[in-house]
Amino acid sequence: MSSVRIKLSSTDTKELKEICSQITDIAERMKVAVKGPVPLPRHDLKVPVRKAPGGSGRESYETWHLRISKRLILLGVNEMALRLIMRIPIPKGVNVEMEIRE
């Protein structure tokens, strides 16, 4: 049986939850089998940056953090549901990957 795998990632968890809820609402209205949203492990990026830009002075560092949250949704294939999902307005900070699996 074919299925659609949707991977969502963002630094803002609030936007991520909104889009996940919109996708699951569409799937429930169209009576499509849904699994998820499954939270995937969060990716933490840490970048140490030197405070003094010129290189002179005391050697002190700051650490900048970027946390990327991820979700996975599995749907049954339904052409009408996929068209509605493709029309959802996606905010700039959210990355979406769709993959049709057989």
OpenMM code with the backbone's topology and positions (N, CA, C; nanometers):
from openmm import Vec3, app, unit

residues = "MET SER SER VAL ARG ILE LYS LEU SER SER THR ASP THR LYS GLU LEU LYS GLU ILE CYS SER GLN ILE THR ASP ILE ALA GLU ARG MET LYS VAL ALA VAL LYS GLY PRO VAL PRO LEU PRO ARG HIS ASP LEU LYS VAL PRO VAL ARG LYS ALA PRO GLY GLY SER GLY ARG GLU SER TYR GLU THR TRP HIS LEU ARG ILE SER LYS ARG LEU ILE LEU LEU GLY VAL ASN GLU MET ALA LEU ARG LEU ILE MET ARG ILE PRO ILE PRO LYS GLY VAL ASN VAL GLU MET GLU ILE ARG GLU".split()
positions = [
    Vec3(0.0846, -0.1191, 0.0000),
    Vec3(0.0000, 0.0000, 0.0000),
    Vec3(0.0884, 0.1244, 0.0000),
    Vec3(0.0506, 0.2228, -0.0756),
    Vec3(0.1275, 0.3461, -0.0850),
    Vec3(0.0978, 0.4370, 0.0332),
    Vec3(0.1965, 0.5159, 0.0670),
    Vec3(0.1783, 0.6135, 0.1740),
    Vec3(0.2614, 0.7369, 0.1431),
    Vec3(0.2280, 0.8445, 0.2108),
    Vec3(0.3007, 0.9702, 0.1952),
    Vec3(0.3695, 1.0007, 0.3266),
    Vec3(0.4991, 1.0282, 0.3202),
    Vec3(0.5765, 1.0640, 0.4388),
    Vec3(0.6050, 1.2135, 0.4315),
    Vec3(0.5607, 1.2861, 0.5350),
    Vec3(0.5822, 1.4308, 0.5419),
    Vec3(0.6746, 1.4585, 0.6592),
    Vec3(0.7906, 1.5191, 0.6304),
    Vec3(0.8861, 1.5591, 0.7340),
    Vec3(0.8812, 1.7104, 0.7472),
    Vec3(0.8621, 1.7552, 0.8697),
    Vec3(0.8571, 1.8986, 0.8983),
    Vec3(0.9698, 1.9331, 0.9953),
    Vec3(1.0362, 2.0447, 0.9729),
    Vec3(1.1394, 2.0902, 1.0661),
    Vec3(1.1343, 2.2419, 1.0762),
    Vec3(1.1612, 2.2919, 1.1979),
    Vec3(1.1557, 2.4355, 1.2223),
    Vec3(1.2251, 2.4686, 1.3536),
    Vec3(1.2636, 2.5942, 1.3675),
    Vec3(1.3193, 2.6410, 1.4938),
    Vec3(1.2081, 2.6884, 1.5871),
    Vec3(1.0887, 2.7133, 1.5330),
    Vec3(0.9746, 2.7606, 1.6118),
    Vec3(0.8743, 2.6463, 1.6283),
    Vec3(0.8616, 2.5945, 1.7503),
    Vec3(0.7732, 2.4799, 1.7741),
    Vec3(0.6257, 2.5178, 1.7620),
    Vec3(0.5915, 2.6434, 1.7883),
    Vec3(0.4522, 2.6861, 1.7783),
    Vec3(0.4026, 2.6764, 1.6338),
    Vec3(0.4827, 2.7248, 1.5385),
    Vec3(0.4463, 2.7158, 1.3968),
    Vec3(0.4391, 2.5703, 1.3524),
    Vec3(0.5305, 2.4893, 1.4026),
    Vec3(0.5350, 2.3474, 1.3675),
    Vec3(0.4072, 2.2761, 1.4138),
    Vec3(0.3632, 2.3054, 1.5359),
    Vec3(0.2405, 2.2441, 1.5873),
    Vec3(0.1181, 2.2869, 1.5068),
    Vec3(0.1126, 2.4137, 1.4666),
    Vec3(-0.0003, 2.4632, 1.3881),
    Vec3(-0.0113, 2.3904, 1.2547),
    Vec3(0.1001, 2.3752, 1.1858),
    Vec3(0.0982, 2.3091, 1.0556),
    Vec3(0.0638, 2.1612, 1.0710),
    Vec3(0.1181, 2.0968, 1.1738),
    Vec3(0.0855, 1.9560, 1.1988),
    Vec3(-0.0634, 1.9389, 1.2238),
    Vec3(-0.1213, 2.0290, 1.3011),
    Vec3(-0.2649, 2.0185, 1.3297),
    Vec3(-0.3479, 2.0426, 1.2038),
    Vec3(-0.3053, 2.1344, 1.1173),
    Vec3(-0.3763, 2.1585, 0.9917),
    Vec3(-0.3724, 2.0349, 0.9022),
    Vec3(-0.2563, 1.9699, 0.8937),
    Vec3(-0.2430, 1.8504, 0.8098),
    Vec3(-0.3295, 1.7366, 0.8637),
    Vec3(-0.3270, 1.7154, 0.9950),
    Vec3(-0.4086, 1.6067, 1.0522),
    Vec3(-0.5581, 1.6366, 1.0408),
    Vec3(-0.5981, 1.7636, 1.0510),
    Vec3(-0.7388, 1.8001, 1.0329),
    Vec3(-0.7866, 1.7685, 0.8914),
    Vec3(-0.7051, 1.8024, 0.7924),
    Vec3(-0.7400, 1.7731, 0.6534),
    Vec3(-0.7515, 1.6229, 0.6325),
    Vec3(-0.6565, 1.5482, 0.6865),
    Vec3(-0.6580, 1.4025, 0.6701),
    Vec3(-0.7810, 1.3408, 0.7364),
    Vec3(-0.8201, 1.3907, 0.8526),
    Vec3(-0.9382, 1.3370, 0.9211),
    Vec3(-1.0667, 1.3713, 0.8459),
    Vec3(-1.0734, 1.4927, 0.7896),
    Vec3(-1.1912, 1.5312, 0.7113),
    Vec3(-1.2060, 1.4460, 0.5858),
    Vec3(-1.0925, 1.4114, 0.5230),
    Vec3(-1.0938, 1.3320, 0.3998),
    Vec3(-1.0944, 1.1819, 0.4290),
    Vec3(-1.0971, 1.1454, 0.5569),
    Vec3(-1.0983, 1.0053, 0.6007),
    Vec3(-0.9789, 0.9264, 0.5470),
    Vec3(-0.8614, 0.9849, 0.5651),
    Vec3(-0.7351, 0.9221, 0.5256),
    Vec3(-0.6660, 0.8717, 0.6517),
    Vec3(-0.6039, 0.7553, 0.6440),
    Vec3(-0.5311, 0.7003, 0.7594),
    Vec3(-0.4123, 0.7904, 0.7921),
    Vec3(-0.3994, 0.8274, 0.9212),
    Vec3(-0.2923, 0.9175, 0.9655),
    Vec3(-0.2156, 0.8533, 1.0791),
    Vec3(-0.0838, 0.8627, 1.0729),
    Vec3(0.0022, 0.8259, 1.1853),
    Vec3(0.0889, 0.9470, 1.2152),
    Vec3(0.0774, 0.9966, 1.3358),
    Vec3(0.1620, 1.1093, 1.3724),
    Vec3(0.0779, 1.2266, 1.4173),
    Vec3(0.1398, 1.3385, 1.4398),
    Vec3(0.2807, 1.3721, 1.4185),
    Vec3(0.3721, 1.3061, 1.5222),
    Vec3(0.4755, 1.2425, 1.4722),
    Vec3(0.5728, 1.1750, 1.5568),
    Vec3(0.6890, 1.2709, 1.5804),
    Vec3(0.7193, 1.3069, 1.7053),
    Vec3(0.8332, 1.3961, 1.7297),
    Vec3(0.9645, 1.3216, 1.7101),
    Vec3(1.0493, 1.3763, 1.6259),
    Vec3(1.1820, 1.3204, 1.6032),
    Vec3(1.2805, 1.3907, 1.6966),
    Vec3(1.3988, 1.3337, 1.7185),
    Vec3(1.4955, 1.3984, 1.8088),
    Vec3(1.5301, 1.5404, 1.7631),
    Vec3(1.5357, 1.6304, 1.8602),
    Vec3(1.5685, 1.7696, 1.8320),
    Vec3(1.7165, 1.7817, 1.8002),
    Vec3(1.7486, 1.8639, 1.7028),
    Vec3(1.8874, 1.8855, 1.6627),
    Vec3(1.9360, 2.0154, 1.7270),
    Vec3(2.0377, 2.0074, 1.8116),
    Vec3(2.0922, 2.1249, 1.8796),
    Vec3(2.2247, 2.1643, 1.8154),
    Vec3(2.2288, 2.2846, 1.7601),
    Vec3(2.3527, 2.3376, 1.7046),
    Vec3(2.4129, 2.4333, 1.8061),
    Vec3(2.5396, 2.4144, 1.8382),
    Vec3(2.6095, 2.5034, 1.9304),
    Vec3(2.7320, 2.5589, 1.8586),
    Vec3(2.7433, 2.6927, 1.8582),
    Vec3(2.8541, 2.7584, 1.7906),
    Vec3(2.9257, 2.8479, 1.8914),
    Vec3(3.0517, 2.8155, 1.9263),
    Vec3(3.1273, 2.9053, 2.0136),
    Vec3(3.1838, 3.0222, 1.9313),
    Vec3(3.1635, 3.1446, 1.9820),
    Vec3(3.2067, 3.2645, 1.9118),
    Vec3(3.2912, 3.3480, 2.0073),
    Vec3(3.4045, 3.3964, 1.9589),
    Vec3(3.4905, 3.4799, 2.0420),
    Vec3(3.4302, 3.6189, 2.0573),
    Vec3(3.4305, 3.6716, 2.1795),
    Vec3(3.3678, 3.8012, 2.2066),
    Vec3(3.4463, 3.9171, 2.1457),
    Vec3(3.5803, 3.9152, 2.1557),
    Vec3(3.6626, 4.0229, 2.1018),
    Vec3(3.6861, 3.9972, 1.9524),
    Vec3(3.6319, 4.0825, 1.8650),
    Vec3(3.6422, 4.0558, 1.7216),
    Vec3(3.7829, 4.0751, 1.6643),
    Vec3(3.8626, 4.1626, 1.7239),
    Vec3(3.9936, 4.1929, 1.6682),
    Vec3(4.1016, 4.0941, 1.7079),
    Vec3(4.0743, 4.0095, 1.8029),
    Vec3(4.1745, 3.9134, 1.8458),
    Vec3(4.2604, 3.9642, 1.9602),
    Vec3(4.2468, 4.0927, 1.9962),
    Vec3(4.3256, 4.1444, 2.1074),
    Vec3(4.2403, 4.1401, 2.2345),
    Vec3(4.3059, 4.1395, 2.3452),
    Vec3(4.2335, 4.1379, 2.4714),
    Vec3(4.2178, 3.9970, 2.5246),
    Vec3(4.1334, 3.9876, 2.6255),
    Vec3(4.1120, 3.8602, 2.6928),
    Vec3(4.0405, 3.7609, 2.6007),
    Vec3(4.0774, 3.6371, 2.6119),
    Vec3(4.0172, 3.5347, 2.5271),
    Vec3(3.8919, 3.4797, 2.5959),
    Vec3(3.7759, 3.5337, 2.5583),
    Vec3(3.6501, 3.4870, 2.6164),
    Vec3(3.5522, 3.4537, 2.5028),
    Vec3(3.4696, 3.3551, 2.5268),
    Vec3(3.3796, 3.3048, 2.4230),
    Vec3(3.2346, 3.3074, 2.4691),
    Vec3(3.1464, 3.3220, 2.3719),
    Vec3(3.0027, 3.3068, 2.3913),
    Vec3(2.9609, 3.1830, 2.3141),
    Vec3(2.8546, 3.1177, 2.3568),
    Vec3(2.8033, 3.0036, 2.2830),
    Vec3(2.6629, 3.0353, 2.2350),
    Vec3(2.6413, 3.0271, 2.1039),
    Vec3(2.5115, 3.0502, 2.0440),
    Vec3(2.4449, 2.9154, 2.0196),
    Vec3(2.3154, 2.9068, 2.0495),
    Vec3(2.2405, 2.7826, 2.0351),
    Vec3(2.1321, 2.7998, 1.9285),
    Vec3(2.1108, 2.6951, 1.8514),
    Vec3(2.0000, 2.6898, 1.7566),
    Vec3(1.9375, 2.5524, 1.7694),
    Vec3(1.8110, 2.5483, 1.8092),
    Vec3(1.7420, 2.4209, 1.8283),
    Vec3(1.6430, 2.4005, 1.7145),
    Vec3(1.6561, 2.2875, 1.6453),
    Vec3(1.5696, 2.2555, 1.5324),
    Vec3(1.4805, 2.1380, 1.5719),
    Vec3(1.3500, 2.1628, 1.5772),
    Vec3(1.2536, 2.0590, 1.6113),
    Vec3(1.2029, 1.9941, 1.4832),
    Vec3(1.1730, 1.8642, 1.4911),
    Vec3(1.1298, 1.7901, 1.3725),
    Vec3(1.0067, 1.7069, 1.4052),
    Vec3(0.9193, 1.6892, 1.3056),
    Vec3(0.8012, 1.6049, 1.3174),
    Vec3(0.7889, 1.5205, 1.1912),
    Vec3(0.7265, 1.4041, 1.2058),
    Vec3(0.7037, 1.3125, 1.0945),
    Vec3(0.5565, 1.2737, 1.0941),
    Vec3(0.4931, 1.2832, 0.9768),
    Vec3(0.3532, 1.2452, 0.9610),
    Vec3(0.3447, 1.1459, 0.8456),
    Vec3(0.2756, 1.0339, 0.8686),
    Vec3(0.2526, 0.9339, 0.7646),
    Vec3(0.1047, 0.9353, 0.7280),
    Vec3(0.0752, 0.9459, 0.5984),
    Vec3(-0.0620, 0.9508, 0.5498),
    Vec3(-0.0840, 0.8433, 0.4448),
    Vec3(-0.2081, 0.7962, 0.4342),
    Vec3(-0.2460, 0.7126, 0.3211),
    Vec3(-0.2581, 0.8009, 0.1983),
    Vec3(-0.2451, 0.7430, 0.0806),
    Vec3(-0.2491, 0.8235, -0.0412),
    Vec3(-0.3940, 0.8507, -0.0807),
    Vec3(-0.4257, 0.9788, -0.0920),
    Vec3(-0.5547, 1.0263, -0.1399),
    Vec3(-0.5261, 1.1552, -0.2154),
    Vec3(-0.5568, 1.1564, -0.3443),
    Vec3(-0.5193, 1.2694, -0.4295),
    Vec3(-0.5800, 1.4014, -0.3822),
    Vec3(-0.7064, 1.3986, -0.3450),
    Vec3(-0.7740, 1.5211, -0.3010),
    Vec3(-0.7125, 1.5748, -0.1715),
    Vec3(-0.6818, 1.4849, -0.0779),
    Vec3(-0.6205, 1.5273, 0.0482),
    Vec3(-0.4823, 1.5880, 0.0230),
    Vec3(-0.4048, 1.5282, -0.0677),
    Vec3(-0.2717, 1.5820, -0.0974),
    Vec3(-0.2800, 1.7200, -0.1602),
    Vec3(-0.3792, 1.7421, -0.2454),
    Vec3(-0.3965, 1.8753, -0.3052),
    Vec3(-0.4280, 1.9796, -0.1987),
    Vec3(-0.5134, 1.9435, -0.1033),
    Vec3(-0.5465, 2.0377, 0.0045),
    Vec3(-0.4248, 2.0644, 0.0934),
    Vec3(-0.3460, 1.9620, 0.1196),
    Vec3(-0.2256, 1.9794, 0.2023),
    Vec3(-0.1240, 2.0685, 0.1318),
    Vec3(-0.1134, 2.0545, -0.0006),
    Vec3(-0.0186, 2.1374, -0.0763),
    Vec3(-0.0582, 2.2853, -0.0761),
    Vec3(-0.1859, 2.3153, -0.0499),
    Vec3(-0.2331, 2.4538, -0.0488),
    Vec3(-0.2199, 2.5215, 0.0864),
    Vec3(-0.1740, 2.4505, 0.1880),
    Vec3(-0.1562, 2.5103, 0.3201),
    Vec3(-0.0453, 2.6152, 0.3124),
    Vec3(-0.0705, 2.7381, 0.3608),
    Vec3(0.0366, 2.8388, 0.3608),
    Vec3(0.1436, 2.8012, 0.4641),
    Vec3(0.2671, 2.7878, 0.4176),
    Vec3(0.3790, 2.7475, 0.5024),
    Vec3(0.4589, 2.8721, 0.5412),
    Vec3(0.4813, 2.8958, 0.6707),
    Vec3(0.5646, 3.0097, 0.7123),
    Vec3(0.7094, 2.9922, 0.6651),
    Vec3(0.7827, 3.1027, 0.6626),
    Vec3(0.9207, 3.1012, 0.6133),
    Vec3(1.0125, 3.0081, 0.6912),
    Vec3(0.9963, 2.9998, 0.8211),
    Vec3(1.0890, 2.9245, 0.9046),
    Vec3(1.0644, 2.7741, 0.9089),
    Vec3(0.9653, 2.7236, 0.8333),
    Vec3(0.9321, 2.5814, 0.8385),
    Vec3(0.9742, 2.5140, 0.7082),
    Vec3(1.0477, 2.4035, 0.7189),
    Vec3(1.0876, 2.3239, 0.6028),
    Vec3(0.9980, 2.2011, 0.5941),
    Vec3(0.9498, 2.1724, 0.4723),
    Vec3(0.8600, 2.0592, 0.4508),
    Vec3(0.9189, 1.9708, 0.3415),
    Vec3(0.9242, 1.8401, 0.3698),
    Vec3(0.9665, 1.7421, 0.2699),
    Vec3(0.8551, 1.6390, 0.2572),
    Vec3(0.8089, 1.6172, 0.1340),
    Vec3(0.7050, 1.5167, 0.1099),
    Vec3(0.7634, 1.4069, 0.0220),
    Vec3(0.7327, 1.2842, 0.0581),
    Vec3(0.7858, 1.1697, -0.0157),
    Vec3(0.6760, 1.0643, -0.0276),
    Vec3(0.6501, 1.0180, -0.1498),
    Vec3(0.5513, 0.9143, -0.1716),
    Vec3(0.6244, 0.7803, -0.1715),
    Vec3(0.5784, 0.6907, -0.0842),
    Vec3(0.6436, 0.5593, -0.0694),
    Vec3(0.5470, 0.4506, -0.1122),
    Vec3(0.6022, 0.3459, -0.1680),
    Vec3(0.5188, 0.2321, -0.2087),
    Vec3(0.5537, 0.1094, -0.1295),
] * unit.nanometer
topology = app.Topology()
chain = topology.addChain("A")
for resn in residues:
    res = topology.addResidue(resn, chain)
    for name in ("N", "CA", "C"):
        topology.addAtom(name, app.Element.getBySymbol(name[0]), res)
